[in-house]
Amino acid sequence: MSHAMHALNRVAIVGAGAVGLATGWFLQGRGAKVTVFDKVGVAAGSSWGNAGWLTPGLVAPLPDPSVLRYGIKAVLSPSSPVYIPPTLHWGLLTFLARFARNSTTSRWQQAMDQLVPINGIALDCFDELADGGVAEPTHKTDQFIAAFRTANERRDMLEELKHIQKAGQPLDFAAVDGDQLREVEPNLSPEIGAGLLLRSQRFINPGAYVDSLAQSFVERGGEIVTGVEITAVNRRGAETLLTMSDGDTENFDAAVIASGTWLNKLGRPHGVRMHVQAGRGYSFSSPIDPVPQNPMYFPTQRVACTPLGNRLRVAGMMEFRSPGAPLDPRRIAAIIAATRPLLRNIDLSDRHDEWVGSRPCTADGLPLVGESGTPGVYVAGGHGMWGITLGPVTGKLLAQQIVTGVMPNDLRPFDPLR
């Protein structure tokens, strides 16, 4: 069912992260007047402290068979890269049961096939943003590093990359030994004995990039209202009504719920039943000399490293907990313990910007993008670890759907009513 918004003048977006701002930016390109609301501010959620990878070559569904191989004992350990607290509530139990059901090879391949079309155009959308005035650069790399202790450890990722290629996603990579890796990146310790080099990927400073996107959005006539929580989105006749926590209301022609981990609260009354669970990631930055030129990934430890200025951002963990829970120092300690043997020339005791943020995860590993069960109310979220990579392409395709009333084929698998 589609509802063309022919007289689409004013659109509200709830959430000033990468996905919400990109949707607003592309809507502006189609003539809409857009207001973005956020209860905290620009890039306040997982858009700020993530690894900043633009790696469509690695975008794959989070539920995969290797997650099940961890075993229940591993995921209950605070130092495990995937952590589930022993105090489970019903919503999390249901999510984990569905997540496990989707962690089969056949489900993974099916979801992968559905991601390939948008992965293929993800980077072009960053170029469109740059051409349209987003000043913060994306950095291209032909030497994106995945590092392992042994060739045996590398096997799972090699298999996964071959599956991604088989699903039709262009992906150029080479398997190399530890010495070849150290020629590219001298900060890797002698413990690293095998690796992969990925070509044609990119990375950004995510906080600076989302700020730059916000600035371009405002320069193009957009308005960003911060410090205001939207408590309800309702349809009244031909208008969409936003209710704020102070009781004020404002009318728009359409609204997009792009509130990350809090998407369910506003989306559920509009038929969005797929639960969005907080998969919390941790990060910090430490000085390193020489500063790496390329991002590094330690897949066994699930630790991602990205150069930011003269420091290295070190990020990791997938902690299934409530989005509002405080930062758990044990998670930072686990990332340090995992990283210390693998990197040289980094001072992990000098940490800035210790951060926890909630990635919005779905049980089937696919985002929720499109019209809800209520005409004029749309959702954009649930991208898991890939909100930065897929934010612009999500925004572009959703803007097209909102203005034309026709769902683009590439968005069909992400129907929020599935």
TAWO-V760005 format. One record per residue. PSI is psi in radians with two decimals (NA if undefined). Layout:
[[PSI] [PSI]]
//
This chain:
[[2.32] [2.56] [1.74] [2.31] [1.36] [-0.70] [0.94] [1.72] [-0.83] [2.20] [2.37] [2.48] [2.25] [1.87] [2.06] [0.72] [-2.96] [-0.72] [-0.84] [-0.80] [-0.68] [-0.69] [-0.78] [-0.73] [-0.80] [-0.52] [-0.68] [-0.69] [-0.30] [0.28] [0.06] [2.65] [2.15] [2.36] [2.26] [2.28] [2.44] [2.38] [-0.35] [-1.20] [-3.04] [2.32] [0.64] [-0.37] [-2.36] [-0.05] [-0.31] [-0.99] [0.24] [-3.14] [-0.23] [0.44] [2.34] [1.46] [1.26] [-0.42] [-0.31] [-0.08] [2.02] [2.78] [2.42] [-0.74] [1.94] [2.83] [-0.51] [-0.49] [-0.70] [-0.53] [-0.35] [-0.69] [2.69] [-0.56] [-0.72] [-0.78] [-0.23] [-0.08] [2.23] [-0.31] [-0.02] [2.53] [-0.43] [2.04] [2.27] [2.13] [2.56] [-0.35] [1.46] [2.41] [2.95] [-0.75] [-0.72] [-0.69] [-0.79] [-0.79] [-0.81] [-0.63] [-0.75] [-0.69] [-0.79] [-0.70] [-0.52] [-0.07] [0.74] [2.79] [-0.74] [-0.71] [-0.70] [-0.79] [-0.67] [-0.82] [-0.66] [-0.78] [-0.61] [-0.40] [-0.47] [-0.80] [-0.74] [-0.56] [-0.65] [-0.44] [0.11] [-0.81] [-0.56] [-0.59] [-0.55] [-0.64] [-0.66] [-0.75] [-0.73] [-0.77] [-0.49] [0.04] [0.05] [1.98] [-0.58] [2.24] [2.77] [2.46] [2.16] [2.52] [2.36] [0.13] [0.93] [2.17] [2.30] [2.16] [2.46] [2.76] [-0.69] [2.82] [-0.53] [-0.73] [-0.52] [-0.29] [-0.81] [-0.79] [-0.64] [-0.78] [-0.81] [-0.76] [-0.63] [-0.67] [-0.73] [-0.75] [-0.75] [-0.52] [-0.03] [0.18] [2.21] [2.23] [2.11] [2.02] [2.81] [2.42] [2.26] [2.91] [3.08] [-0.69] [-0.70] [-0.67] [-0.73] [-0.43] [-0.66] [-0.72] [1.61] [-0.23] [-0.15] [2.37] [2.91] [-0.26] [-0.44] [2.07] [-0.13] [2.75] [-3.12] [2.49] [2.13] [2.39] [2.86] [0.65] [3.08] [2.98] [2.82] [2.94] [1.83] [-0.74] [-0.83] [-0.64] [-0.80] [-0.62] [-0.74] [-0.68] [-0.73] [-0.72] [-0.76] [-0.71] [-0.75] [-0.71] [-0.49] [0.20] [0.10] [2.78] [2.36] [2.10] [2.01] [2.87] [0.29] [2.15] [2.24] [2.12] [-0.33] [2.59] [2.14] [2.73] [2.24] [1.79] [-2.15] [0.12] [2.71] [2.20] [2.19] [2.26] [2.30] [2.87] [-0.40] [0.10] [-0.23] [2.66] [2.72] [2.47] [2.49] [2.94] [-0.53] [2.82] [2.59] [2.16] [1.90] [0.87] [0.46] [-2.24] [-0.29] [0.26] [-0.66] [-0.67] [-0.77] [-0.46] [-0.51] [-0.72] [-0.22] [0.41] [0.12] [1.71] [-0.39] [2.10] [2.33] [2.04] [2.42] [2.06] [1.64] [2.35] [2.62] [2.63] [2.85] [2.99] [2.51] [2.65] [2.50] [2.46] [2.09] [2.64] [2.25] [2.65] [-0.28] [2.69] [2.65] [2.50] [2.30] [1.55] [-0.65] [-0.67] [-0.15] [0.82] [2.29] [2.34] [2.35] [2.29] [2.26] [1.80] [-2.23] [0.29] [2.93] [2.15] [2.25] [2.12] [2.61] [-3.04] [2.56] [1.73] [1.95] [1.62] [3.08] [2.46] [-0.43] [-0.05] [2.56] [2.86] [2.29] [1.93] [-0.36] [-0.53] [-0.74] [-0.78] [-0.67] [-0.69] [-0.74] [-0.81] [-0.64] [-0.58] [-0.61] [-0.80] [-0.26] [-0.31] [2.50] [2.92] [0.32] [2.42] [1.60] [-0.15] [-0.27] [1.59] [2.30] [2.78] [0.76] [2.27] [2.55] [2.40] [2.74] [1.98] [2.36] [1.85] [2.53] [2.74] [-0.41] [0.06] [0.16] [2.54] [2.96] [1.86] [2.15] [-2.92] [2.45] [-2.95] [-0.11] [2.18] [2.40] [0.00] [2.08] [2.77] [2.64] [1.84] [-2.91] [0.51] [0.01] [-2.20] [0.01] [0.40] [-0.56] [-0.83] [-0.75] [-0.01] [-0.96] [-0.72] [-0.62] [-0.85] [-0.72] [-0.83] [-0.64] [-0.69] [-0.72] [-0.78] [-0.76] [-0.74] [-0.65] [-0.38] [0.10] [2.23] [2.12] [2.53] [-0.66] [-0.33] [-0.21] [-0.75] [-0.25] [0.29] [2.12] [-0.18] [0.08] [NA]]
//
